[in-house]
Amino acid sequence: MSRGRLKVQVYAGGELVPPLQVFDAVSQNTVQMGHAAAHYWAGKVPAAQFMSAMPFGMTAKGMNAWLYLGGGLELWRELYKPFNLIPFPAGNTGVQMGGWFNKKIETVDDLKGLKMRLPGLGAKVLAKAGVTPILLAGGEIYTALERGTIDATEWAAPFHDKRFGLHRVAKYYYYPGWHEPGTVLELIINRQAWADLPEDLQKIIEVAARSINQWIYAEFEALNIKALREIKAQGRVEVLPFPSEVLKELKRLTVETLDEKAAKEASFKKVYEAYKKFQADHAAWNAISDNAYSKALQP
Ligand code: CA
């Protein structure tokens, strides 16, 4: 797009800095741009989690509407400003899967004592249900599950999960991904590096990020179909829904978790309220658009 004026050299996680240090590296201008997901930075910016995935939150459709046109991106920029970072939405996973388990989950009690890899607020919610959440970068998950360091894990959806080989080390694949119904990936740029760019190159980055945002979402949707088919065909993994009683309890614990965090932290409360309002308004529209249409499609 820039006819060679803007060169982006891409490094995989761990090549230049460890995957969970992307935020710091871009913040300190060690690297000028990074690609990650905001919920990894929950320890530094608790409200950033609203910018990636909320348990029982909005799907990709709602997140895009909120971020681009509903005030979400402005709030996100405000949150990252003290860290010299400018964020852009740059990818969406769509509705994720609930995760890989080696134990059947039939009641809420079955969650107690499980060591599960899970980031963000979903981890806080599961902790209330008795799970010990563990944060591991993607590349460490397979070995941890294989060796039994963890009993369960989530990653994303069939397309990416299968690449990690998780279907070879777990028995049950649960759905839906209540904890990540439409995870937004982020492009973060150091403020100084951004300021050094001429206006047209800034525009190119903005447009490229929007294009990637759409492309990754389409890629997940298209390639999940094939990957799930292959996982099922292997015949080793059972694909199961979480029982509705379990989902109901997780939903209750989600509201409890979010209310508690909002009571403790002003910026979390501010973003929570904006998010909740948009989600409620969007749900009313969704009820007579996507949801009504899905019902109409049922036999
Ligand atoms: Ca995930």
Boltz pocket constraint, residues with backbone or C-beta under 6 A from the ligand:
constraints:
  - pocket:
      binder: B
      contacts: [[A, 96], [A, 154], [A, 155], [A, 156], [A, 180]]
      max_distance: 6.0
